[in-house]
Amino acid sequence: MKQEECVKLLAEHGVKPTSNRIVVVRSLATSNRPLTLAELEQRIQSIDKSGIFRTLSLFREQHLVHAIEDGSGGLRFELCHSHAADGNDDDLHVHFFCERCQRTFCLDGVPVPTVITPPGYAVTSASHIVRGICPECGRR
């Protein structure tokens, strides 16, 4: 993702495009899977952990990223697919957690199961995680 695209994406979400924010957006955009804070810290040597965390917190508030709890004990972050500034993201999709390599992958195109709750329950979020062995680990 080019710098101009990062600046435009940040502006669409009402986020001031600082150099650190552009670096974090670019790191997330170039990843083929959701990343942990530690993975982002390894990729981004120019920003300390607290700076990356503050940036991710702001991005979550502005619906630019969403966090995934994949059962590994931490959060993983990825850019929202809709890039919508409001809360109506289309980021509900299935994720796959590889029990061997501990990586999480987006399974775009896999239908999200419909969950109907009893009257009185108000769903605010859902996590759709499938666990197993990824193709790369399966070939080993």
N, C-alpha and C positions, 0 to 999 in steps of 0.2 A: 504494500500500500504506500503510495507516494505521500509526501508531506502535505500537499494540497488536499488530498482526499481525507487525511487525518484531521486537518483543520476544519474542513467542511463537516465531517462527521461530528466532531466535538461541538461545533456551532449549532448543528441541528438538535443537539441535546442540551443546549444552553450552558455549555462548559467552555470557559475561557481556554484557548489553545496555548498553554505554556509548553516549553520545550520538554519538560518531564512528562506531561500528559500525552504529548505526541509520541514520545518514545514508548510509553506503556501501551497506547492504542496500537502502534505499529507492531509491537511484540505479540500482542494478542491476535492481531489480524494475520500475521504470518505463521502462526502456529496451526497445525492440522488437528489439534485436540485442545481441550480445556487444560489450563495450567494452574498449578498451585502457586502460592506466594513464594515458596522456596525456589520453584522452577523459574519464575519471573525474575527473582533476585539473581539467579545464575546467568540468565540471559542478559540482564540489564546491569552491567557493572558500574554504570555512571550514577545510579540512584540507590540510596540506602533503603533498607527494608521498610523503615517507617514511612519514607516518602512514597514507596510503591503502595503500601497499605492505605495511606491516606488517599492516594489517587484512586485506588480500587473502590474505596468507600464512597467517594464522590461519584464515581461512575455508576455504582449501584443505585445511589439516590436518584440519579438522572436517567436511569433505565438504559444506560449504555452497555453495561455488562450484567450478567447474572451469575450467581454462585451456585455451584452444584455440590451437594453432599453425596459423595459416591460410596460411602461406607468405608473409606480408607482412613478415616479419622481426621480429615481436613477438608477444606473447601477448595474447589477448583473454579477458575474464572474463565469465561469466554464472552466474546462480543455478542450482543443480542442480534439475532438474525434479522429482525424487522427494522432495526435502526430507528424505531419510533421513539419520540421524546416523551410520549405519554406512557401510562402503565399498560397499554394494550399490546404487549410484545407477542410475537409469535414464537417465543423461545421455548415453548413447550414441545420438547422432542425427547426421544428415548436416548439414553446414554448406555454405553457398555463399559464395564469395569473388568479389566483383565486381572485375574487373581494371581497370575504368574509374574508379569512385569509391572503390575500396580499402576498401569496407565488407564486413563479414561478416554473414550472416543465418542463423538457424536454419531448417532445413527439417523442422520437426516433421511427422510423418506419412509421411515418405519412408523406406522400409525401409533399414536399414543392411545392406550386403552382408556375407554370412557369409564369413569367412576361416578356412580350415582350415590349420593349420601342421603341418609334419612332426613326427614323434615327437621329443621332447626339447626342443622350443621351448615356452617358457612366456610367453604374451602377457600383458603388464601394462597396456598401454593401446593405443588405436588412434585414429587421426585420419581422419575421413571428410570430406574437403573436395572440393567440386566448384567448379571455376573457370569464369568466363565473364562475361557482362554481365547485370546485374540488370534487372528490368522498367523501373524508373525511368530508368536510363541508356539502355536500348534505345529509349525513346520520344523521347529528345533528338536 
